[in-house]
């Protein structure tokens, strides 16, 4: 079970360094030396080179950030980012807290706080995002397709959360974070590959 407090960026960085070692069999210093030798001029050049080297996902993001710098939203304190997300809609903050409680029941879940959302990561990839979308609604975006045979569900197609999260559950109160939400969250976690 994971603590439901969002991870500070330095913990995320350490996790990503471990992921790089797992993914490639080589450590951060090795990759930084190779990048220095390759001398990519831009982030796009580095991403392309890393892809050719078989480095993708969190490991590629780590190396790009280590080389060209971390975005401000990455290094700001998680609490500061959350406060900013919900500053003009504090009544919605309990929805996030309720989702994080359910996420805490899953094994090895990382909670990454960004400027506009909170990402929930499993052992292999991000499986859900929690985003205050309007003044009255938080969307739980899931990395799953909406099944055709699920007509009695609150799960619906989502285009506003990006291609990685084709399904969402709109939530307007913490009381709506119930067993159905928990089941879809677990399904997204289990199928996130």
PyMOL commands that set and color helices and strands:
alter all, ss='L'
color gray80, all
select helices_A, chain A and resi 9-24+28-38+43-52+57-68+72-75+78-86+90-103+174-176+179-191
alter helices_A, ss='H'
color red, helices_A
select strands_A, chain A and resi 110-113+118-121+126-132+138-142+156-157+167-171
alter strands_A, ss='S'
color yellow, strands_A
deselect
rebuild
show_as cartoon
